[in-house]
Amino acid sequence: MSEPLREGLEAWEHEIAAYWDSVTRSPDFLQRVGHQMNESLLAHRRANVSMQSALLTAAAQEQEIARQLYLLERLEKQLDSLAARLERLEAALDNE
């Protein structure tokens, strides 16, 4: 690479670096970046709250389903017991 080209490239790199440094340190840029970070954090928190709420709702529904299944099983046993008693009563009446 020729010396003038190299010097021009280095000068351009310094100029770009200085410009980028001034942009990234400007209050307007920092304020916009800070605002975006805050908004992202708030969105993340809202998503977490929604997920936790959904999980709690699902857990409550699962508990309710388990309770209903338990009650149905109890009812089934009671019906089986009643059916057996009816069969014994019918058999006793038939034997008389």
Phi, psi and omega per residue, in radians:
M1 nan 2.388 -3.107
S2 -1.280 2.674 -3.085
E3 -1.038 -0.841 3.140
P4 -1.084 -0.633 3.126
L5 -1.164 -0.769 3.119
R6 -1.083 -0.775 3.141
E7 -1.120 -0.719 3.106
G8 -1.110 -0.719 3.122
L9 -1.143 -0.752 3.115
E10 -1.129 -0.698 3.110
A11 -1.101 -0.752 3.122
W12 -1.093 -0.754 3.118
E13 -1.057 -0.767 3.127
H14 -1.107 -0.728 -3.136
E15 -1.117 -0.784 3.119
I16 -1.128 -0.748 3.138
A17 -1.091 -0.742 3.131
A18 -1.137 -0.734 3.117
Y19 -1.092 -0.841 -3.133
W20 -1.072 -0.699 3.104
D21 -1.073 -0.769 -3.138
S22 -1.169 -0.646 3.124
V23 -1.154 -0.850 -3.057
T24 -1.252 -0.296 3.106
R25 -1.737 -0.062 -3.103
S26 -1.231 2.477 3.138
P27 -1.011 -0.647 3.138
D28 -1.100 -0.816 3.125
F29 -1.095 -0.821 -3.122
L30 -1.116 -0.643 3.120
Q31 -1.156 -0.767 3.121
R32 -1.113 -0.747 3.123
V33 -1.129 -0.756 3.108
G34 -1.069 -0.745 3.115
H35 -1.080 -0.782 -3.141
Q36 -1.112 -0.689 3.118
M37 -1.130 -0.728 3.102
N38 -1.096 -0.765 3.125
E39 -1.105 -0.697 3.114
S40 -1.125 -0.726 3.123
L41 -1.123 -0.760 3.112
L42 -1.093 -0.734 3.108
A43 -1.102 -0.705 3.114
H44 -1.102 -0.765 3.122
R45 -1.106 -0.753 3.122
R46 -1.078 -0.722 3.112
A47 -1.097 -0.724 3.125
N48 -1.120 -0.748 3.122
V49 -1.089 -0.749 3.130
S50 -1.097 -0.754 3.136
M51 -1.131 -0.746 3.122
Q52 -1.101 -0.732 3.117
S53 -1.094 -0.762 3.121
A54 -1.102 -0.720 3.133
L55 -1.146 -0.710 3.118
L56 -1.146 -0.700 3.107
T57 -1.115 -0.771 3.124
A58 -1.093 -0.715 3.138
A59 -1.132 -0.722 3.122
A60 -1.131 -0.712 3.108
Q61 -1.136 -0.690 3.124
E62 -1.114 -0.704 3.106
Q63 -1.116 -0.738 3.141
E64 -1.125 -0.715 3.104
I65 -1.111 -0.748 3.121
A66 -1.084 -0.714 3.127
R67 -1.128 -0.749 3.131
Q68 -1.136 -0.692 3.080
L69 -1.096 -0.726 3.103
Y70 -1.054 -0.804 -3.140
L71 -1.132 -0.670 3.090
L72 -1.120 -0.685 3.109
E73 -1.136 -0.710 3.085
R74 -1.090 -0.759 3.132
L75 -1.100 -0.714 3.109
E76 -1.059 -0.758 3.123
K77 -1.127 -0.699 3.120
Q78 -1.134 -0.724 3.107
L79 -1.131 -0.711 3.088
D80 -1.077 -0.720 3.131
S81 -1.125 -0.769 3.111
L82 -1.119 -0.706 3.115
A83 -1.089 -0.721 3.120
A84 -1.131 -0.718 3.117
R85 -1.114 -0.722 3.119
L86 -1.102 -0.723 3.107
E87 -1.075 -0.723 3.124
R88 -1.151 -0.716 3.111
L89 -1.125 -0.747 3.109
E90 -1.105 -0.714 3.110
A91 -1.121 -0.705 3.128
A92 -1.127 -0.709 3.135
L93 -1.187 -0.637 3.120
D94 -1.180 -0.516 -3.105
N95 -1.394 -0.266 -3.118
E96 -1.414 nan nan
